[in-house]
Amino acid sequence: ESAFTESAAGSVIEVAEAGKDEEGPVKLRIKLIEPGPGNKKDGHYYPAEVLKRDIHVFEGAKMYTTDHRPEEKNTRTEVATILECPVGFTESGAPLAIAGVHDPVFARSIRNRATLGTLSKLEVSILGKGTAKPGRVGEAQYKIVEAITRGDDIDFVTRAGAGGQAVALAESEQGMSGNTT
């Protein structure tokens, strides 16, 4: 079993207020990881069918603001939890999840990003375990992921390695389900 860490693996897609309280929690639609090559350093390749079958292992995962620095993961940097996974897939096959942000300072930051139109800069990265084997896709050599067996956590990161960005603010939970990008 190998560890999978994908910086730049995904992004926030949409925000839906969890209520009218400006200090209350926020729900986000997040694209967790884009099918295809992950970050260049690790050399993983994520087939869409593997993501579709296995991404559910991230439901319930904690979310941190640590850029995958294990020594910084604690209750002060834990800001959200994956509430539902998957809730749909993009046209490219990227899995979508709903995250609940409970930290009031981070929730305010998300609301401000949405207001300014910069939510797409809020990127996420998965950390999990699974199996992979060496192989080629086109001309490139990768470790092709065969299974994701454990979803450890997800970080909000400075730079994601496998693509994605936030695109919209939603005013109600009605816009939070379905297969949209």
N, C-alpha and C positions, 0 to 999 in steps of 0.2 A: 504494500500500500504506500502510495506517495502522497506528499503534501502538495496541494495546489494553492498558490497565492497569485492572484492576478491583480496587479495594480493596473488601473485604467480599464478595469473589466466591465464596468457598467456605470449607470448614472441615474439620477432622479428624473422621472418623466413628467410627473404631475403632482400638484399639491391639492389636497382637499381638506378644508377646515373640519375639524372634529366637533365644532360647535362655534357659536358666535363669540365666545370668550377669547379675546386677543392674547391672553396669557395661557390659554389651555393647550392641550396637545394638538398635534398636526398629523394628518395621515398623508403619506407620500406614495405615489406609484413610482416604482424603481425598476429600471432595466438592469438586471443583475450582471449579465455577461453577454457579449455578442458571440454568436457561433463563429468558429474559425480560429485563427492564430491568437494566442494570448500574448503576454509580454515577451519580448525578445530574449530576455535574460533566462527565463525558465524554459522556453521553447515548447510549450504545450499547444496542442491543437484540440479545440472543443467541437466535435461534431454536433449539429443541431439535434439529431435524434437522441444523443446521450443527454444533452441538456433537457430536452422535453421529458425524457423518462426519469431523470434523477434529480432535477433541481428542487423537488419537494423537500429534500434533506435540509434545506435552509429555513424552512418554516420554524419559527420560534427562535431563530438565531439572534443573538445580541448584536447591536451595532455600536461601534466606537468611533471616536474622532482622533485616532492615533497613527494613521498611515502605517498600520501593521507593525507597530513597535510593541512587542509583547510586554516589556517592562512598564509601559504607560497604560496598559489596560487595567482599569479598576472602576469602581462605582462613580468616580468623578468624570471619567471619560466615556462611560456608557450613556448614550443619549437616545437610543431607540431599540425597537424589537421588530423583527419580521413577523407580521400578524397573519398574513396569508401568502402562500407560495405554492404553485404559481396561480396567478389570476388571469393569465392570458400570455400571448406571445406576439411579438412584432412580426411584420411581414418577413423579416430575415430569419425568424426563429428564435430571437432573443427572448428569454423568459422575463415576465413581469411579476413583481411582487408588491404587496402593500406593507409599508413600514409605518409603525406608530412611533412618533417622536414624543417622548415624555419630558425631556429636559426643556424647561421654559426658555432658557437663553438660546439654545440651539433652535428651538421652534421659532423664536422671534427672528433669528438670522434667516431661516428659511422663508418666512413671510416677507422679510425685507428683500431678499434675493428675488422672490417672485414679483414683488412690486416694481423692482428695478429692471426686470426682464433678464436677470443673470442667473436664473435657476439652473440653466444648462451647464454652468461651471461647477455645480455640486456633483462630484463624481464618487462612485463607490467601487469597492474591490472585495472580492470573495476570498475567504480562507477556508479550505476544506481538505478532505482526503479522498483518495480513490485509487484507481489503477490506470496505468497508461503503458503503451508499448511503442517502441521505435517504429517509425514508418515515414512514408513520403506522401505529401499532398502536392501534386504538380511537381515542380522542380525542387521544392523545399523539404528538408528533413525535420521532423517533429517528434515529440513524444505525444502520440495520439491518445487522448483520454478515452478509455473504454467504459469507465464507471465512476460516478461520484458517489461515494459511500457515506460520507459524513460532511455536514455543513457546520463548521466550527463557529465562525462569526463573519461579519461583514464590516468593513471600515469605510467611513467617509474619508476620501483621500485627496491629496493635492493633484495628483495626476493618475488617471486610470490607464491601464495598459491594454484593455480589450474593447474599448469604445463605449460610447453612450453619453447622453446629456439630458438634463431636465428641459421640458418644453412648455409647460403650462401650469397655471393656477386654476384649480377647480373650486367652485363655491359650495358644492354639496357632494355627498358620497355617491350620487347617481352616476357621476362621470368616472367612478373608480373601478368599474368592472368591464370586462370584455377584451377583445383582441385588437387593441389599438396601439399605435406607436406613440 
